[in-house]
Amino acid sequence: MKVQDDIADALKLKEDWPREGDKLRRAAILSARLKKAGKHVLILEDVWDKVSLEEVGIPEPSGSNGCKLVLTTRSERV
């Protein structure tokens, strides 16, 4: 939920963003907003645990949607 909140803050989602509640609903809102944003780069820095892009609401990066994802970690298990 912390990752979702950080992305929502970066996208300036104020009125539409539920601070509490269902993670799936929050993921759907993020996914729709990121898809609507067009080409973008999302940087997840200093990640210490495995992250499910689907559960967070990050669309799968591909050449067709113009999304890029950069993930940095110091953990080999991530």
C-alpha positions in Angstrom: 0.0 0.0 0.0 3.0 2.3 0.6 4.1 1.9 -3.0 0.6 2.6 -4.2 0.4 5.7 -2.1 3.8 7.0 -3.4 2.8 6.5 -7.0 -0.6 8.1 -6.4 1.1 11.1 -4.8 3.5 11.4 -7.8 0.5 11.3 -10.2 -1.2 13.9 -8.0 -4.3 11.7 -7.4 -6.1 13.6 -4.6 -9.8 13.4 -4.9 -10.0 9.9 -6.6 -7.5 8.2 -4.3 -8.8 6.1 -1.4 -6.2 6.3 1.4 -7.7 3.3 3.1 -9.5 0.2 1.8 -9.3 -2.4 -0.9 -5.8 -2.8 -2.5 -7.5 -4.2 -5.7 -9.6 -1.1 -6.1 -6.5 1.1 -5.6 -4.6 -1.0 -8.1 -7.3 -0.6 -10.7 -7.3 3.1 -10.3 -3.5 3.3 -10.6 -3.5 1.0 -13.6 -6.1 3.0 -15.4 -4.3 6.3 -14.7 -0.9 5.0 -15.8 -2.3 3.6 -19.0 -4.0 6.9 -19.7 -0.7 8.8 -19.0 0.9 7.4 -22.2 4.6 7.1 -22.3 6.2 7.2 -18.9 9.1 5.8 -16.9 8.4 4.5 -13.4 11.3 4.2 -11.0 11.1 2.0 -8.0 14.2 2.7 -6.0 15.7 0.7 -3.1 13.2 -2.1 -3.2 13.7 -4.7 -0.4 10.8 -7.1 -1.0 9.3 -8.7 -4.0 6.7 -6.5 -5.7 3.8 -7.8 -7.8 3.2 -5.3 -10.5 -0.3 -6.5 -11.0 -1.2 -6.1 -7.3 0.3 -2.6 -7.1 -1.5 -1.5 -10.3 1.6 -1.1 -12.6 0.8 -2.0 -16.2 3.2 -4.6 -17.7 5.9 -2.5 -19.6 6.0 -3.1 -23.3 6.9 -1.4 -26.5 3.3 -1.0 -27.5 2.3 1.0 -24.4 5.4 3.0 -24.1 5.9 2.3 -20.4 9.3 1.7 -18.9 10.1 0.4 -15.4 13.4 0.8 -13.5 13.7 -1.2 -10.3 16.8 -0.9 -8.1 17.7 -3.1 -5.1 20.6 -4.3 -3.1 18.9 -7.6 -2.4 19.7 -10.6 -4.5 16.4 -12.3 -3.6 14.3 -9.4 -5.1 
